[in-house]
Amino acid sequence: MSILLFLVFFPLLSLGHTLEGCEDSSCNNDGPVIHFPFRLSHQPKHCGYDLGFELHCNNKKDTILELPSSVHLVVEKIDYVSQQIHLYDPEECIATKLPKLNLSQSNFTNDDYPTDLFNCSAPFSDNNYGYYLVPCLSSPGYQVHAVTSTSRLQYFLYGPCTKIHQYPYSHSTFGENKLQLNWLIPLCGNCEFKGMDCGFKNGTKLSETHCFNRTMTHKGNTKQPLIAG
């Protein structure tokens, strides 16, 4: 009987050790909850997937993600089930940072349609049907618009406008100062959907991740039991 109990409980003990020091964390009470594959910079390395998923808190207690070419954006939300991270530029001009961003050097992907930037000498009414005014790049007599390449493009090609460049991001990214990225690896969405934790087995950094039973979860300042599927 003692041997049987050992075999039953030993895996649970080893799984619990994996998450040691990797409790849910955040930079402020209203900020996104941070756990695997992300980790804060002061947490043990096995709490996150690799350096690309390392976050840190700035002096304003914002949650910051550093992307390639030293592009620093604030994390607004992390959707662990759909594996999406929502970012914005605290300087309110993400259009100046996207040209130097190279996602091929990161763990993240972007599935948006490409966008063309045009500068126009005549004003256009701003709307949400295919183009956005980019205020931080515009000035009197020089309006910059972000135009979805598949929508109303001819309106700008034959108008009083000059094409500046094409970027692989949604036109709303430029107009709303927000960027949504996805990650494919590590694959943890299934664990999150089941209400389970995701991480490396036995605390080691492997390419394969595993689901772990989550016995407690944090909600606000209280702990509540959560039943794993």
ChimeraX attribute file (.defattr): number of C-alpha atoms within 10 A of each C-alpha:
attribute: neighborCount
match mode: 1-to-1
recipient: residues
	/A:1	6
	/A:2	7
	/A:3	7
	/A:4	8
	/A:5	9
	/A:6	10
	/A:7	11
	/A:8	11
	/A:9	10
	/A:10	11
	/A:11	12
	/A:12	12
	/A:13	11
	/A:14	13
	/A:15	19
	/A:16	16
	/A:17	14
	/A:18	19
	/A:19	22
	/A:20	12
	/A:21	11
	/A:22	20
	/A:23	14
	/A:24	15
	/A:25	16
	/A:26	19
	/A:27	20
	/A:28	13
	/A:29	11
	/A:30	11
	/A:31	16
	/A:32	19
	/A:33	20
	/A:34	22
	/A:35	22
	/A:36	23
	/A:37	23
	/A:38	21
	/A:39	28
	/A:40	25
	/A:41	15
	/A:42	9
	/A:43	15
	/A:44	13
	/A:45	18
	/A:46	23
	/A:47	28
	/A:48	26
	/A:49	22
	/A:50	15
	/A:51	14
	/A:52	18
	/A:53	21
	/A:54	22
	/A:55	23
	/A:56	18
	/A:57	16
	/A:58	11
	/A:59	8
	/A:60	8
	/A:61	14
	/A:62	20
	/A:63	24
	/A:64	23
	/A:65	21
	/A:66	17
	/A:67	18
	/A:68	14
	/A:69	12
	/A:70	11
	/A:71	16
	/A:72	16
	/A:73	22
	/A:74	22
	/A:75	22
	/A:76	19
	/A:77	17
	/A:78	21
	/A:79	14
	/A:80	22
	/A:81	15
	/A:82	15
	/A:83	20
	/A:84	19
	/A:85	19
	/A:86	16
	/A:87	23
	/A:88	21
	/A:89	21
	/A:90	15
	/A:91	11
	/A:92	14
	/A:93	19
	/A:94	23
	/A:95	21
	/A:96	14
	/A:97	14
	/A:98	17
	/A:99	12
	/A:100	12
	/A:101	15
	/A:102	13
	/A:103	15
	/A:104	9
	/A:105	11
	/A:106	15
	/A:107	18
	/A:108	20
	/A:109	14
	/A:110	15
	/A:111	11
	/A:112	17
	/A:113	13
	/A:114	16
	/A:115	26
	/A:116	22
	/A:117	26
	/A:118	23
	/A:119	21
	/A:120	19
	/A:121	16
	/A:122	12
	/A:123	14
	/A:124	14
	/A:125	7
	/A:126	13
	/A:127	10
	/A:128	10
	/A:129	10
	/A:130	18
	/A:131	27
	/A:132	23
	/A:133	26
	/A:134	26
	/A:135	16
	/A:136	17
	/A:137	15
	/A:138	14
	/A:139	11
	/A:140	8
	/A:141	11
	/A:142	15
	/A:143	20
	/A:144	25
	/A:145	29
	/A:146	28
	/A:147	27
	/A:148	24
	/A:149	19
	/A:150	12
	/A:151	12
	/A:152	13
	/A:153	15
	/A:154	10
	/A:155	11
	/A:156	20
	/A:157	12
	/A:158	9
	/A:159	11
	/A:160	13
	/A:161	19
	/A:162	15
	/A:163	14
	/A:164	12
	/A:165	11
	/A:166	16
	/A:167	18
	/A:168	14
	/A:169	21
	/A:170	24
	/A:171	27
	/A:172	21
	/A:173	21
	/A:174	28
	/A:175	23
	/A:176	17
	/A:177	19
	/A:178	22
	/A:179	23
	/A:180	21
	/A:181	18
	/A:182	17
	/A:183	17
	/A:184	13
	/A:185	14
	/A:186	19
	/A:187	19
	/A:188	23
	/A:189	19
	/A:190	16
	/A:191	21
	/A:192	20
	/A:193	14
	/A:194	15
	/A:195	20
	/A:196	21
	/A:197	22
	/A:198	26
	/A:199	29
	/A:200	23
	/A:201	19
	/A:202	17
	/A:203	18
	/A:204	13
	/A:205	16
	/A:206	12
	/A:207	10
	/A:208	11
	/A:209	19
	/A:210	16
	/A:211	18
	/A:212	20
	/A:213	18
	/A:214	19
	/A:215	14
	/A:216	12
	/A:217	17
	/A:218	14
	/A:219	10
	/A:220	9
	/A:221	7
	/A:222	7
	/A:223	10
	/A:224	12
	/A:225	10
	/A:226	14
	/A:227	13
	/A:228	16
	/A:229	11
